[in-house]
Amino acid sequence: MAGKFSAQLVYLVPVLVSLLFGLGCAYLLIAQPLPPMNVTPFDEGTPSAPFGNAFYFVILIALSATVFYVLLKRKSRKLIFALIAVALTTASLLLSLVYLSVIFAYVPSLDFLVLPLSILVTVIFDLAIFRLGSKARNVAVVLLGGGLGVFFSAAIPFFSAVLILVFLAVYDVFAVYYGPVGKIAHSGLDQLQGLSYSFKDVQMGLGDLVFYSMLSGSILLNYNSLFPYFVSLIGILAGSFLTLVMLEKKGIFPGLPFPVVLGLAGGILASLVI
């Protein structure tokens, strides 16, 4: 997030929209669970596996942020555009295939439409990101964050997901104040078109939305109850507002720590009373 402004509840609208879109995606996956996928390198059969998976995600994200910072510093705009285009197109196509396959599982005779519709959705998504202007791009990023986060929550075992979120929240503090994320933010997130969205005076990275949705999705899919989910959602929104308050004072502030801590604590504690 960046920019001087007054913290207001209206700035939470994109976060709420992303989380609610993720809720719809989660219910699709509850009805039709995903087949086993190797999203994390370590099988959660040993006590150390969640820690290994958490370190893996932190290292992967740290390397990605460093690469983009170096490319921005060298003004390699064409290469940046190509990397973002490949990453977002791949993510959009993957999610379209996953969610449309779930939907058409109820109409098996029409499942031949999954691939062409997935390609169509991906084309529309790419147009929204790269051709149709800032409003269409912001909507596409917000929805992608919700859908991708829930996909991760369904593909990553719960304890690994929790540690990944905690480790990333800690890393986010370092990355914003001492690492590449803060340097990228100071140079302008708008240079990474499609990896962030802007709403009024605030800019937020796509990664924040993905991990908020991953958090709430993990709570819902693990506890299979709406009460912990909504408590977690309230925690994420409360943490996001605290982040806005800190942003008002500091001009730049990590987007993960408050929402992750309050969202996880609220969801897990609420699960104890159901």
C-alpha positions as CSV (number, residue, x, y, z in Angstrom):
1,M,0.0,0.0,0.0
2,A,1.2,3.5,-0.7
3,G,0.1,7.1,-0.7
4,K,-1.1,9.7,1.9
5,F,-4.7,9.5,2.8
6,S,-7.2,9.2,5.7
7,A,-8.0,5.7,6.7
8,Q,-11.7,4.9,5.9
9,L,-13.8,1.7,5.9
10,V,-14.5,2.2,2.1
11,Y,-10.9,1.1,1.4
12,L,-11.9,-2.4,2.6
13,V,-14.4,-2.9,-0.2
14,P,-11.9,-4.5,-2.7
15,V,-10.6,-6.9,0.1
16,L,-14.2,-7.8,1.0
17,V,-15.1,-8.4,-2.6
18,S,-12.1,-10.6,-3.1
19,L,-12.9,-12.7,0.0
20,L,-16.5,-13.1,-0.9
21,F,-15.6,-14.2,-4.4
22,G,-13.2,-16.6,-2.8
23,L,-16.1,-17.9,-0.6
24,G,-18.0,-18.8,-3.8
25,C,-15.0,-20.6,-5.2
26,A,-14.5,-22.4,-1.9
27,Y,-18.1,-23.8,-2.0
28,L,-17.4,-25.1,-5.5
29,L,-14.4,-27.0,-4.2
30,I,-16.3,-28.3,-1.1
31,A,-18.9,-29.8,-3.4
32,Q,-16.3,-31.2,-5.8
33,P,-12.9,-31.5,-4.0
34,L,-9.7,-31.2,-6.0
35,P,-7.6,-34.3,-6.8
36,P,-4.3,-34.4,-4.8
37,M,-1.8,-31.9,-6.2
38,N,1.9,-31.3,-5.4
39,V,1.8,-27.6,-4.7
40,T,4.2,-28.0,-1.7
41,P,7.4,-29.9,-1.9
42,F,7.0,-31.8,1.4
43,D,4.3,-34.2,2.3
44,E,2.7,-33.3,5.6
45,G,3.3,-36.7,7.1
46,T,6.2,-35.6,9.2
47,P,6.3,-32.8,11.9
48,S,9.0,-30.9,10.0
49,A,7.1,-30.8,6.6
50,P,5.0,-27.7,7.3
51,F,8.1,-25.8,8.3
52,G,9.8,-26.9,5.1
53,N,6.8,-25.9,3.0
54,A,6.7,-22.5,4.7
55,F,10.4,-21.9,4.1
56,Y,9.9,-23.0,0.5
57,F,7.1,-20.4,-0.1
58,V,9.1,-17.6,1.6
59,I,12.2,-18.3,-0.5
60,L,10.2,-18.5,-3.7
61,I,8.4,-15.2,-3.1
62,A,11.7,-13.5,-1.9
63,L,13.4,-14.6,-5.1
64,S,10.5,-13.4,-7.3
65,A,10.5,-10.0,-5.6
66,T,14.2,-9.7,-5.9
67,V,14.1,-10.5,-9.6
68,F,11.4,-7.9,-10.3
69,Y,13.3,-5.3,-8.3
70,V,16.5,-5.9,-10.3
71,L,14.6,-5.8,-13.6
72,L,12.9,-2.5,-12.5
73,K,16.3,-1.1,-11.6
74,R,17.6,-2.0,-15.0
75,K,14.5,-0.7,-16.6
76,S,13.9,-4.0,-18.4
77,R,10.2,-3.2,-19.0
78,K,9.7,-5.6,-21.9
79,L,11.0,-8.5,-19.9
80,I,8.9,-7.5,-16.9
81,F,5.8,-7.3,-19.1
82,A,6.6,-10.7,-20.6
83,L,7.1,-12.4,-17.1
84,I,3.9,-10.9,-15.7
85,A,1.9,-11.8,-18.8
86,V,3.1,-15.4,-18.7
87,A,2.4,-15.7,-14.9
88,L,-1.0,-14.1,-15.0
89,T,-2.2,-15.9,-18.1
90,T,-1.1,-19.3,-16.7
91,A,-2.8,-18.5,-13.4
92,S,-6.0,-17.5,-15.2
93,L,-6.1,-20.5,-17.4
94,L,-5.4,-22.9,-14.5
95,L,-8.1,-21.4,-12.3
96,S,-10.6,-21.4,-15.2
97,L,-9.9,-25.1,-15.9
98,V,-10.3,-25.9,-12.2
99,Y,-13.5,-24.0,-11.4
100,L,-15.2,-24.7,-14.8
101,S,-14.4,-28.4,-14.4
102,V,-16.1,-28.4,-11.0
103,I,-19.1,-26.6,-12.4
104,F,-19.5,-28.8,-15.5
105,A,-19.1,-31.9,-13.3
106,Y,-22.9,-31.4,-12.7
107,V,-23.5,-31.5,-16.4
108,P,-21.1,-34.2,-17.7
109,S,-22.6,-34.1,-21.2
110,L,-21.3,-30.5,-21.6
111,D,-17.8,-31.0,-20.2
112,F,-16.3,-30.6,-23.6
113,L,-17.0,-26.9,-23.2
114,V,-14.5,-26.6,-20.3
115,L,-11.4,-26.1,-22.4
116,P,-12.8,-23.5,-24.9
117,L,-14.6,-21.6,-22.1
118,S,-11.4,-21.6,-20.1
119,I,-9.5,-20.2,-23.0
120,L,-12.2,-17.5,-23.5
121,V,-12.1,-16.5,-19.9
122,T,-8.3,-16.3,-20.0
123,V,-8.5,-14.1,-23.1
124,I,-11.0,-11.8,-21.4
125,F,-8.9,-11.7,-18.3
126,D,-5.7,-10.7,-20.3
127,L,-7.7,-8.0,-22.1
128,A,-8.9,-6.7,-18.7
129,I,-5.3,-6.7,-17.3
130,F,-3.4,-5.3,-20.3
131,R,-5.9,-3.5,-22.6
132,L,-9.2,-2.3,-21.1
133,G,-7.9,0.3,-18.6
134,S,-7.4,0.6,-14.9
135,K,-11.0,-0.2,-13.7
136,A,-11.2,-3.5,-15.6
137,R,-7.6,-4.4,-14.5
138,N,-8.5,-3.7,-10.8
139,V,-11.6,-5.9,-11.0
140,A,-9.6,-8.7,-12.6
141,V,-6.9,-8.5,-10.0
142,V,-9.4,-8.5,-7.1
143,L,-11.2,-11.6,-8.5
144,L,-7.9,-13.4,-9.3
145,G,-6.7,-12.8,-5.7
146,G,-9.9,-14.5,-4.3
147,G,-9.9,-17.4,-6.7
148,L,-6.1,-18.1,-6.5
149,G,-6.1,-17.9,-2.7
150,V,-8.9,-20.5,-2.4
151,F,-7.1,-22.8,-4.9
152,F,-4.0,-22.7,-2.6
153,S,-6.1,-23.3,0.5
154,A,-7.6,-26.4,-1.2
155,A,-4.3,-27.7,-2.5
156,I,-2.1,-27.0,0.6
157,P,-2.6,-29.0,3.8
158,F,-3.9,-26.9,6.7
159,F,-0.9,-26.8,9.0
160,S,1.4,-26.0,6.1
161,A,-1.0,-23.2,5.1
162,V,-0.9,-21.8,8.6
163,L,2.9,-21.8,8.8
164,I,3.2,-20.4,5.3
165,L,0.9,-17.5,6.2
166,V,2.8,-16.8,9.5
167,F,6.2,-17.0,7.9
168,L,5.1,-14.7,5.0
169,A,3.7,-12.2,7.5
170,V,7.1,-12.1,9.2
171,Y,8.9,-11.9,5.9
172,D,6.6,-9.1,4.7
173,V,7.8,-6.8,7.5
174,F,11.4,-7.4,6.5
175,A,10.7,-7.1,2.8
176,V,8.8,-3.8,3.1
177,Y,11.3,-2.0,5.3
178,Y,14.6,-3.6,4.3
179,G,14.0,-5.8,1.3
180,P,12.9,-5.6,-2.4
181,V,9.1,-5.1,-1.7
182,G,9.6,-1.7,-0.1
183,K,12.0,-0.6,-2.8
184,I,9.5,-1.6,-5.5
185,A,6.7,0.2,-3.6
186,H,8.7,3.4,-3.5
187,S,9.4,3.2,-7.2
188,G,5.7,2.6,-7.9
189,L,3.7,-0.6,-7.9
190,D,1.9,0.6,-11.0
191,Q,5.0,-0.4,-12.9
192,L,4.1,-4.1,-12.2
193,Q,0.8,-3.9,-14.1
194,G,-1.4,-6.8,-13.0
195,L,0.5,-7.6,-9.8
196,S,-1.3,-4.8,-7.9
197,Y,-4.5,-2.9,-7.8
198,S,-5.3,0.7,-6.9
199,F,-8.4,1.9,-5.2
200,K,-8.8,5.6,-4.6
201,D,-5.5,6.6,-2.9
202,V,-4.3,3.1,-2.0
203,Q,-2.2,0.5,-3.8
204,M,-2.1,-3.1,-2.7
205,G,-0.2,-6.0,-4.1
206,L,-2.0,-9.0,-5.6
207,G,-0.1,-11.2,-3.2
208,D,-1.9,-9.7,-0.2
209,L,-5.3,-10.5,-1.7
210,V,-4.2,-14.1,-2.5
211,F,-3.0,-14.8,1.0
212,Y,-6.1,-13.2,2.7
213,S,-8.2,-15.5,0.6
214,M,-5.9,-18.5,1.2
215,L,-6.3,-17.8,5.0
216,S,-10.1,-17.6,5.0
217,G,-10.4,-20.5,2.6
218,S,-8.1,-22.7,4.7
219,I,-10.3,-22.0,7.8
220,L,-13.5,-22.8,5.9
221,L,-12.2,-26.0,4.2
222,N,-10.5,-27.3,7.3
223,Y,-13.3,-26.7,9.8
224,N,-16.2,-26.9,7.3
225,S,-18.2,-24.3,9.1
226,L,-19.2,-20.8,8.3
227,F,-18.8,-19.5,11.8
228,P,-15.0,-19.7,12.0
229,Y,-14.9,-18.5,8.4
230,F,-16.8,-15.3,9.1
231,V,-14.9,-14.7,12.3
232,S,-11.7,-15.1,10.3
233,L,-13.1,-12.7,7.6
234,I,-13.8,-10.1,10.3
235,G,-10.3,-10.5,11.6
236,I,-8.8,-10.0,8.1
237,L,-10.9,-6.9,7.6
238,A,-10.0,-5.5,11.0
239,G,-6.4,-6.2,10.4
240,S,-6.6,-4.5,7.0
241,F,-8.1,-1.4,8.6
242,L,-5.3,-1.4,11.2
243,T,-2.9,-1.6,8.3
244,L,-4.6,1.5,6.7
245,V,-4.3,3.4,10.0
246,M,-0.6,2.6,10.1
247,L,-0.3,3.5,6.4
248,E,-1.8,6.9,7.1
249,K,1.0,7.5,9.6
250,K,3.9,5.9,7.8
251,G,3.1,6.2,4.1
252,I,4.1,2.5,3.5
253,F,3.2,-0.5,5.7
254,P,3.3,-4.3,5.2
255,G,-0.1,-5.7,4.2
256,L,0.1,-9.1,5.8
257,P,1.0,-9.0,9.5
258,F,-2.2,-7.6,11.1
259,P,-4.7,-9.4,8.8
260,V,-2.9,-12.7,9.1
261,V,-2.6,-12.6,12.9
262,L,-6.2,-11.5,13.5
263,G,-7.7,-13.7,10.8
264,L,-5.9,-16.8,11.9
265,A,-6.5,-16.2,15.6
266,G,-10.1,-15.4,15.1
267,G,-10.8,-18.4,12.9
268,I,-9.0,-20.9,15.0
269,L,-10.5,-19.6,18.3
270,A,-14.0,-19.6,16.8
271,S,-13.5,-23.2,15.7
272,L,-13.2,-24.2,19.4
273,V,-16.7,-23.2,20.2
274,I,-18.5,-25.0,17.4
